[in-house]
């Protein structure tokens, strides 16, 4: 899977934009695999927006959304981190335990990128609606990681101010204006090959 790339649209006279690229995913996990992986986190219902940002340019490179509802998942449209230990179906990663949450964040943070993590608590019914929308969304095509995430958010009560965008940092800025958002950032000094982080994670299990 390839992460979001910067696309030059000079022929159209438009500015370059960061967008999601083709993933090269294998087949979806089976419903049985997904069911076995279900993890229910005991924290309050919440939505957590991940934005991967270039340390050099400050441009956004990828967007994803962790949803803590009746189960905890990550909607990772056209994502770049996968493991046989994390069932994935329709761009949704299942079984997001604290260990997998930590792995996911640290795998994206490396010498070239850091991760902006914005969390907001929501009513249970809003979290559940987000979960259902993510599960029903299906795989996301090229260049649409951020717009797909924004498309889910803008359907939720309390998020109607979210506007469609292809730019990860633009969505992050909109999300930051929501009441009660908590923000943190993850930096790592690992090399640029996320495959190494994935291999280390799988070796620890």
Secondary structure, 3 states (H helix, E strand, C coil): CCCCEEECCHHHCCCCEEECCCCCCCCCCCHHHHHHHCCCCCCCCEEEEEEEEECCCCCEEEEEEEEECCCEEEECCCCCCCCCCCCEECCEECCCCHHHHHHHHHHHCCCCEEEEEEEEECCHHHHHHHHHHHHHHCCCCCCCHHHHHHHHHCCCCCCCCCCCCCCHHHHHHHHHCCCCCEEEEECCCCCCCHHHHHHHHHHHC
